[in-house]
């Protein structure tokens, strides 16, 4: 007897493929938007921005 119960030969990955692809597209879009916001003038000098010290360090 199996711990997980009876195995059914149901396809899982193929029907879910469009959702996986959509998730990747959403993650790419969120990453692009976040990068654009970090480099915008409004958040350029925010101390929480991880890119604040990089511009000064690159000039030296």
N, CA, C and O atoms as a GROMACS GRO file, in nm:
protein
  240
    1UNK      N    1   0.084  -0.119   0.000
    1UNK     CA    2   0.000   0.000   0.000
    1UNK      C    3   0.088   0.124   0.000
    1UNK      O    4   0.191   0.128   0.068
    2UNK      N    5   0.049   0.224  -0.075
    2UNK     CA    6   0.126   0.346  -0.088
    2UNK      C    7   0.083   0.448   0.016
    2UNK      O    8  -0.032   0.451   0.058
    3UNK      N    9   0.177   0.531   0.057
    3UNK     CA   10   0.147   0.637   0.154
    3UNK      C   11   0.061   0.748   0.091
    3UNK      O   12  -0.016   0.813   0.161
    4UNK      N   13   0.074   0.768  -0.040
    4UNK     CA   14   0.002   0.876  -0.108
    4UNK      C   15  -0.131   0.832  -0.166
    4UNK      O   16  -0.202   0.915  -0.223
    5UNK      N   17  -0.167   0.708  -0.154
    5UNK     CA   18  -0.292   0.660  -0.209
    5UNK      C   19  -0.273   0.606  -0.349
    5UNK      O   20  -0.160   0.583  -0.393
    6UNK      N   21  -0.382   0.587  -0.419
    6UNK     CA   22  -0.378   0.531  -0.553
    6UNK      C   23  -0.328   0.634  -0.654
    6UNK      O   24  -0.364   0.751  -0.648
    7UNK      N   25  -0.243   0.588  -0.747
    7UNK     CA   26  -0.191   0.676  -0.850
    7UNK      C   27  -0.286   0.677  -0.970
    7UNK      O   28  -0.329   0.571  -1.016
    8UNK      N   29  -0.318   0.794  -1.018
    8UNK     CA   30  -0.402   0.808  -1.136
    8UNK      C   31  -0.318   0.865  -1.249
    8UNK      O   32  -0.241   0.958  -1.227
    9UNK      N   33  -0.331   0.810  -1.369
    9UNK     CA   34  -0.248   0.858  -1.481
    9UNK      C   35  -0.304   0.987  -1.543
    9UNK      O   36  -0.325   0.994  -1.664
   10UNK      N   37  -0.326   1.088  -1.461
   10UNK     CA   38  -0.382   1.213  -1.511
   10UNK      C   39  -0.269   1.308  -1.550
   10UNK      O   40  -0.171   1.322  -1.476
   11UNK      N   41  -0.280   1.373  -1.666
   11UNK     CA   42  -0.177   1.470  -1.704
   11UNK      C   43  -0.187   1.594  -1.614
   11UNK      O   44  -0.296   1.644  -1.587
   12UNK      N   45  -0.074   1.642  -1.570
   12UNK     CA   46  -0.071   1.759  -1.482
   12UNK      C   47   0.004   1.875  -1.548
   12UNK      O   48  -0.046   1.987  -1.553
   13UNK      N   49   0.125   1.846  -1.598
   13UNK     CA   50   0.210   1.953  -1.649
   13UNK      C   51   0.156   2.013  -1.779
   13UNK      O   52   0.159   2.135  -1.797
   14UNK      N   53   0.106   1.929  -1.870
   14UNK     CA   54   0.061   1.981  -2.000
   14UNK      C   55  -0.061   2.075  -1.987
   14UNK      O   56  -0.060   2.180  -2.050
   15UNK      N   57  -0.164   2.042  -1.910
   15UNK     CA   58  -0.276   2.137  -1.897
   15UNK      C   59  -0.238   2.264  -1.820
   15UNK      O   60  -0.300   2.369  -1.838
   16UNK      N   61  -0.137   2.255  -1.734
   16UNK     CA   62  -0.098   2.372  -1.654
   16UNK      C   63   0.004   2.459  -1.724
   16UNK      O   64   0.037   2.566  -1.673
   17UNK      N   65   0.056   2.418  -1.840
   17UNK     CA   66   0.162   2.492  -1.910
   17UNK      C   67   0.124   2.638  -1.940
   17UNK      O   68   0.209   2.725  -1.921
   18UNK      N   69   0.003   2.668  -1.985
   18UNK     CA   70  -0.030   2.810  -2.008
   18UNK      C   71  -0.023   2.895  -1.881
   18UNK      O   72   0.013   3.012  -1.887
   19UNK      N   73  -0.057   2.837  -1.768
   19UNK     CA   74  -0.052   2.910  -1.642
   19UNK      C   75   0.093   2.933  -1.599
   19UNK      O   76   0.126   3.040  -1.546
   20UNK      N   77   0.180   2.834  -1.621
   20UNK     CA   78   0.322   2.852  -1.591
   20UNK      C   79   0.380   2.962  -1.680
   20UNK      O   80   0.456   3.046  -1.632
   21UNK      N   81   0.346   2.961  -1.808
   21UNK     CA   82   0.396   3.063  -1.901
   21UNK      C   83   0.343   3.202  -1.861
   21UNK      O   84   0.418   3.299  -1.863
   22UNK      N   85   0.217   3.210  -1.824
   22UNK     CA   86   0.161   3.338  -1.782
   22UNK      C   87   0.228   3.388  -1.654
   22UNK      O   88   0.251   3.508  -1.639
   23UNK      N   89   0.260   3.298  -1.565
   23UNK     CA   90   0.332   3.336  -1.443
   23UNK      C   91   0.468   3.393  -1.473
   23UNK      O   92   0.510   3.491  -1.411
   24UNK      N   93   0.539   3.334  -1.568
   24UNK     CA   94   0.670   3.386  -1.607
   24UNK      C   95   0.659   3.524  -1.670
   24UNK      O   96   0.742   3.612  -1.645
   25UNK      N   97   0.556   3.543  -1.753
   25UNK     CA   98   0.535   3.675  -1.815
   25UNK      C   99   0.504   3.780  -1.708
   25UNK      O  100   0.556   3.891  -1.715
   26UNK      N  101   0.422   3.746  -1.611
   26UNK     CA  102   0.389   3.839  -1.503
   26UNK      C  103   0.512   3.872  -1.420
   26UNK      O  104   0.535   3.988  -1.387
   27UNK      N  105   0.592   3.770  -1.388
   27UNK     CA  106   0.715   3.795  -1.310
   27UNK      C  107   0.811   3.884  -1.386
   27UNK      O  108   0.874   3.972  -1.327
   28UNK      N  109   0.824   3.864  -1.517
   28UNK     CA  110   0.911   3.950  -1.598
   28UNK      C  111   0.860   4.093  -1.598
   28UNK      O  112   0.938   4.187  -1.586
   29UNK      N  113   0.730   4.110  -1.612
   29UNK     CA  114   0.672   4.244  -1.612
   29UNK      C  115   0.688   4.316  -1.479
   29UNK      O  116   0.718   4.435  -1.476
   30UNK      N  117   0.670   4.244  -1.369
   30UNK     CA  118   0.688   4.303  -1.236
   30UNK      C  119   0.834   4.343  -1.218
   30UNK      O  120   0.862   4.450  -1.164
   31UNK      N  121   0.928   4.258  -1.261
   31UNK     CA  122   1.069   4.290  -1.249
   31UNK      C  123   1.104   4.412  -1.333
   31UNK      O  124   1.179   4.498  -1.286
   32UNK      N  125   1.052   4.422  -1.454
   32UNK     CA  126   1.080   4.537  -1.539
   32UNK      C  127   1.023   4.666  -1.478
   32UNK      O  128   1.088   4.770  -1.480
   33UNK      N  129   0.903   4.658  -1.424
   33UNK     CA  130   0.841   4.776  -1.361
   33UNK      C  131   0.918   4.818  -1.237
   33UNK      O  132   0.938   4.937  -1.212
   34UNK      N  133   0.962   4.721  -1.158
   34UNK     CA  134   1.037   4.753  -1.037
   34UNK      C  135   1.171   4.817  -1.070
   34UNK      O  136   1.212   4.912  -1.004
   35UNK      N  137   1.238   4.767  -1.172
   35UNK     CA  138   1.364   4.826  -1.214
   35UNK      C  139   1.343   4.967  -1.267
   35UNK      O  140   1.423   5.057  -1.238
   36UNK      N  141   1.237   4.988  -1.344
   36UNK     CA  142   1.209   5.121  -1.395
   36UNK      C  143   1.178   5.218  -1.282
   36UNK      O  144   1.219   5.334  -1.288
   37UNK      N  145   1.107   5.173  -1.180
   37UNK     CA  146   1.076   5.260  -1.067
   37UNK      C  147   1.202   5.293  -0.986
   37UNK      O  148   1.217   5.406  -0.939
   38UNK      N  149   1.291   5.195  -0.969
   38UNK     CA  150   1.414   5.222  -0.895
   38UNK      C  151   1.501   5.324  -0.965
   38UNK      O  152   1.573   5.400  -0.900
   39UNK      N  153   1.497   5.328  -1.098
   39UNK     CA  154   1.580   5.421  -1.175
   39UNK      C  155   1.509   5.552  -1.206
   39UNK      O  156   1.567   5.638  -1.272
   40UNK      N  157   1.384   5.568  -1.161
   40UNK     CA  158   1.311   5.690  -1.190
   40UNK      C  159   1.359   5.804  -1.100
   40UNK      O  160   1.424   5.781  -0.998
   41UNK      N  161   1.327   5.926  -1.140
   41UNK     CA  162   1.372   6.044  -1.065
   41UNK      C  163   1.306   6.051  -0.927
   41UNK      O  164   1.365   6.102  -0.832
   42UNK      N  165   1.185   5.999  -0.916
   42UNK     CA  166   1.113   6.008  -0.789
   42UNK      C  167   1.179   5.926  -0.679
   42UNK      O  168   1.182   5.968  -0.563
   43UNK      N  169   1.233   5.809  -0.713
   43UNK     CA  170   1.291   5.719  -0.613
   43UNK      C  171   1.442   5.710  -0.623
   43UNK      O  172   1.503   5.625  -0.558
   44UNK      N  173   1.506   5.797  -0.703
   44UNK     CA  174   1.650   5.789  -0.725
   44UNK      C  175   1.728   5.812  -0.595
   44UNK      O  176   1.830   5.747  -0.574
   45UNK      N  177   1.683   5.902  -0.509
   45UNK     CA  178   1.755   5.936  -0.386
   45UNK      C  179   1.693   5.875  -0.261
   45UNK      O  180   1.730   5.913  -0.150
   46UNK      N  181   1.603   5.784  -0.277
   46UNK     CA  182   1.541   5.718  -0.161
   46UNK      C  183   1.644   5.628  -0.094
   46UNK      O  184   1.708   5.548  -0.162
   47UNK      N  185   1.662   5.640   0.037
   47UNK     CA  186   1.765   5.557   0.104
   47UNK      C  187   1.735   5.407   0.100
   47UNK      O  188   1.824   5.325   0.122
   48UNK      N  189   1.610   5.369   0.072
   48UNK     CA  190   1.577   5.226   0.062
   48UNK      C  191   1.613   5.169  -0.074
   48UNK      O  192   1.609   5.047  -0.093
   49UNK      N  193   1.646   5.255  -0.169
   49UNK     CA  194   1.681   5.210  -0.304
   49UNK      C  195   1.820   5.146  -0.302
   49UNK      O  196   1.915   5.210  -0.258
   50UNK      N  197   1.834   5.022  -0.348
   50UNK     CA  198   1.965   4.956  -0.344
   50UNK      C  199   2.064   5.016  -0.443
   50UNK      O  200   2.183   4.986  -0.435
   51UNK      N  201   2.018   5.099  -0.537
   51UNK     CA  202   2.108   5.158  -0.635
   51UNK      C  203   2.158   5.297  -0.594
   51UNK      O  204   2.223   5.363  -0.675
   52UNK      N  205   2.130   5.342  -0.473
   52UNK     CA  206   2.167   5.478  -0.432
   52UNK      C  207   2.318   5.495  -0.430
   52UNK      O  208   2.367   5.593  -0.485
   53UNK      N  209   2.391   5.405  -0.371
   53UNK     CA  210   2.537   5.422  -0.359
   53UNK      C  211   2.613   5.378  -0.482
   53UNK      O  212   2.732   5.406  -0.492
   54UNK      N  213   2.550   5.312  -0.577
   54UNK     CA  214   2.621   5.259  -0.694
   54UNK      C  215   2.664   5.370  -0.788
   54UNK      O  216   2.772   5.360  -0.847
   55UNK      N  217   2.584   5.476  -0.805
   55UNK     CA  218   2.618   5.584  -0.898
   55UNK      C  219   2.741   5.660  -0.849
   55UNK      O  220   2.828   5.696  -0.929
   56UNK      N  221   2.749   5.682  -0.720
   56UNK     CA  222   2.865   5.753  -0.665
   56UNK      C  223   2.990   5.666  -0.670
   56UNK      O  224   3.101   5.716  -0.692
   57UNK      N  225   2.973   5.536  -0.650
   57UNK     CA  226   3.089   5.445  -0.652
   57UNK      C  227   3.142   5.426  -0.794
   57UNK      O  228   3.262   5.403  -0.812
   58UNK      N  229   3.056   5.434  -0.895
   58UNK     CA  230   3.099   5.415  -1.033
   58UNK      C  231   3.175   5.536  -1.085
   58UNK      O  232   3.259   5.522  -1.174
   59UNK      N  233   3.148   5.654  -1.032
   59UNK     CA  234   3.214   5.774  -1.079
   59UNK      C  235   3.360   5.780  -1.033
   59UNK      O  236   3.443   5.841  -1.101
   60UNK      N  237   3.392   5.720  -0.921
   60UNK     CA  238   3.529   5.724  -0.866
   60UNK      C  239   3.617   5.621  -0.930
   60UNK      O  240   3.735   5.612  -0.896
   0.00000   0.00000   0.00000
